[in-house]
């Protein structure tokens, strides 16, 4: 299984430097690129920027409900974390284990 990313150009450069070789850069229409990625069966973990995840909206939510793989991890882009962002990974851990994971404020 591969690591892949659906992100903007600047984030893709950083992820490539971190070792993620399969990056999909969304310039305008994220839906078309998302539809291509859904067909790939060799992706185990997909990093996706929060802004693109917001653009995909219901498409991404429906995919998460129907599929266990790839694991989709939303990451901030070059502009930083969105204030209204919901961390799905922490939510899944809390749901599975019953304990909230995160740093204390």
C-alpha positions as CSV (number, residue, x, y, z in Angstrom):
1,X,0.0,0.0,0.0
2,X,1.2,3.5,-0.9
3,X,1.1,6.8,0.8
4,X,-0.4,9.5,-1.4
5,X,-1.6,13.1,-1.1
6,X,-4.2,15.4,-2.7
7,X,-3.0,18.9,-2.1
8,X,-2.0,22.2,-3.4
9,X,1.3,22.8,-5.2
10,X,3.3,24.1,-2.2
11,X,2.1,21.4,0.1
12,X,3.0,18.8,-2.5
13,X,6.6,20.0,-2.6
14,X,6.9,19.6,1.2
15,X,5.3,16.1,1.2
16,X,7.6,15.0,-1.6
17,X,10.6,16.1,0.5
18,X,9.1,14.1,3.3
19,X,9.1,11.0,1.1
20,X,5.5,10.8,-0.3
21,X,6.1,10.2,-3.9
22,X,2.6,10.0,-5.2
23,X,1.1,13.5,-5.0
24,X,-1.9,14.9,-6.8
25,X,-2.0,18.6,-7.2
26,X,-5.4,20.2,-7.3
27,X,-5.3,23.6,-9.1
28,X,-9.0,24.2,-9.9
29,X,-11.4,21.3,-10.0
30,X,-10.7,18.9,-7.1
31,X,-13.7,16.7,-8.0
32,X,-12.2,15.3,-11.2
33,X,-8.9,14.5,-9.5
34,X,-10.8,13.0,-6.5
35,X,-12.7,10.7,-8.9
36,X,-9.4,9.4,-10.4
37,X,-7.9,8.8,-7.0
38,X,-11.0,6.8,-5.8
39,X,-10.3,4.3,-8.6
40,X,-6.8,3.5,-7.4
41,X,-6.6,0.4,-5.2
42,X,-3.0,0.6,-4.1
43,X,-3.3,3.7,-1.9
44,X,-3.4,2.9,1.9
45,X,-3.2,6.4,3.3
46,X,-4.3,9.6,1.6
47,X,-3.3,12.9,3.0
48,X,-5.6,15.7,1.9
49,X,-5.5,19.4,2.7
50,X,-8.4,20.8,4.8
51,X,-9.4,23.2,2.1
52,X,-9.7,20.5,-0.6
53,X,-11.6,18.3,1.8
54,X,-14.0,21.2,2.4
55,X,-14.4,21.6,-1.4
56,X,-15.2,17.9,-1.8
57,X,-17.7,18.1,1.0
58,X,-20.3,15.4,0.7
59,X,-18.3,13.4,-1.8
60,X,-15.6,12.8,0.8
61,X,-18.0,12.1,3.6
62,X,-19.8,9.5,1.6
63,X,-16.5,7.9,0.6
64,X,-15.4,7.7,4.2
65,X,-18.7,5.9,5.2
66,X,-18.4,3.4,2.4
67,X,-14.7,2.6,2.5
68,X,-12.1,1.7,5.2
69,X,-9.1,2.1,2.9
70,X,-7.5,4.4,2.1
71,X,-7.3,6.1,5.5
72,X,-7.9,9.8,4.8
73,X,-5.9,12.2,7.0
74,X,-6.7,15.9,6.6
75,X,-3.7,18.2,7.0
76,X,-3.4,22.0,7.0
77,X,-2.0,23.7,3.9
78,X,0.4,26.6,3.7
79,X,-2.2,28.9,5.2
80,X,-2.4,26.9,8.4
81,X,-5.2,25.0,10.2
82,X,-8.7,26.0,9.7
83,X,-10.6,27.2,12.8
84,X,-13.7,25.1,12.1
85,X,-11.7,22.0,11.2
86,X,-12.8,18.6,12.7
87,X,-9.9,16.2,13.3
88,X,-11.3,12.9,12.0
89,X,-8.4,10.8,13.2
90,X,-8.8,12.0,16.8
91,X,-12.5,11.4,16.4
92,X,-12.0,7.8,15.3
93,X,-9.5,7.1,18.1
94,X,-12.0,8.5,20.7
95,X,-14.8,6.4,19.1
96,X,-12.7,3.2,19.2
97,X,-10.9,3.6,22.5
98,X,-13.2,5.9,24.4
99,X,-10.5,8.4,25.3
100,X,-9.9,11.8,23.7
101,X,-6.4,12.2,22.2
102,X,-4.9,15.6,21.9
103,X,-2.7,18.0,23.7
104,X,-4.0,19.9,26.7
105,X,-4.6,23.6,26.3
